[in-house]
């Protein structure tokens, strides 16, 4: 019977592939085929599902079908969420939401809001998640969409569970289960059983949880949904571990881990390794607990999952302590304190955001009050104007006297005007000097003013920095010209402040690229270490800006940074709109360091490494020989703060 089902599934997949590859068929027919293929693939192999969804998106744009566009963005969001790329998932869910709202499709709007809430829940922004869910629930209830209501109840339960409000969580899970049973929705029923079972386990009702999770596993096997099956096994293993039934717990953990590894599902794999480590620790198998917790911590660290990092670090501390490795325990405890500070910072940031929104509301109220005051003032002004007209006739008699006073004051005013003009000329001169210093370094500007020209100079040891925004062309297509210029201006102003702070010389900007150098025009003002520290601050500034914009549902930049040290020639080019610039092979190599780097990393050459390797507070990641365009293989290093 199983073979027959698998054979039917393969036949359906082959049929869909044949439809997709047949270019003679209408785009609408091929679009339905690629939609089905991408949605099936994204849960089994997220990378393959994402690749297919991009093909689906391209065809949907050409076909102009808003429903197909929505589905493509939704599949991309799910794929990135399964790969634990949560900022990208939010970005694509936001695009799906925009498409649904533009098409006035309330059902899909509700689904997008509910789906997006799951990402905010994983990010720890639970108030935002609940707000999105209640928006979704209102829409589906108004539409009578019972399946959408059931799914949203389940997501509300998940959010309350994360808040440890288990009674509210169970209440919403049971509402979801009732609706799914009435609808005959097998997958929804299985999902509700998992949610109810894990909550009963949290409340200490382990035997009840085992029965509910076992039913869910049987339903998922029949459906063939591997990722959900793996998660159900993972949850059942945790229940057995809490009961002290460790062999049964590890059997389910191993099954779940095999599924997650095959699918490349890293987020649930991190949680699986943590559960496995906790079970080994409770059973007294310390070496196995250390191995599992370290693997989970390494994976969580690579994905930037703070909550999972904290769980695995806590597990590791207890395992190291029981193994007698007190030095390792101390180091892990320090890491845990840093993680706690980071998580506290995120929570404080959310509170600051709430207070800023409250302040904005209060400011709006003040603005409304000012409008009313201004209207009253204008009415009073009109009344005063009528009174003034009545007085004009009387004031004619005073006019002659006033003219005499005016003529007398004119002479004094002329003298004062001459003094003001002189001061204005001096201010303009100061402004022109300031403008010149903004264009040229002070030493070069002074030479230009004195001699009317400048001489090009050679600097034997300069360090050149290049930055570039990844995907700038694609991002520029999604923003208006005004939005694009505003965002670049915001970013470059921040980079300018960092450059000035570290006494580094900004050279120029070219489109979305930014160029600066240390060791010139005054070699004593800055060194290679100064510009490397500036590069790390630049990287952090752009990363913070990206996080803020993605949380607001807006597209954002990622930046590559590269540095190289060596001799350069510097001077002024041109006679009109002149600019200070630098030339030489060092400049070209620095540009290759940037293009050979990675977004969010600072890539330096071996020459720069030799100059800064002894700098306190820096650590280096050797990359070996890396192929650079036009330069062959060059030795490179990533640099980070230690």
FENDA-V361106 format. One record per helix or strand. SS is the DSSP state (A for helix, B for strand). FROM is the first residue (numbers start at 1). LEN is the number of residues. If there is no record, write none. Layout:
BEGIN
[[SS & FROM & LEN] [SS & FROM & LEN]]
END
This chain:
BEGIN
[[A & 2 & 20] [A & 27 & 18] [A & 46 & 18] [A & 66 & 17] [A & 86 & 17] [A & 106 & 18] [A & 126 & 18] [A & 146 & 17] [A & 166 & 18] [A & 186 & 17] [A & 206 & 18] [A & 226 & 17] [A & 246 & 18] [A & 266 & 18] [A & 286 & 18] [A & 306 & 18] [A & 326 & 114] [A & 442 & 10] [B & 457 & 14] [A & 472 & 7] [A & 481 & 21] [B & 505 & 6] [B & 513 & 6] [A & 528 & 24] [B & 558 & 16] [B & 579 & 5] [A & 585 & 11] [B & 602 & 4] [A & 606 & 7] [B & 618 & 11] [B & 632 & 10]]
END
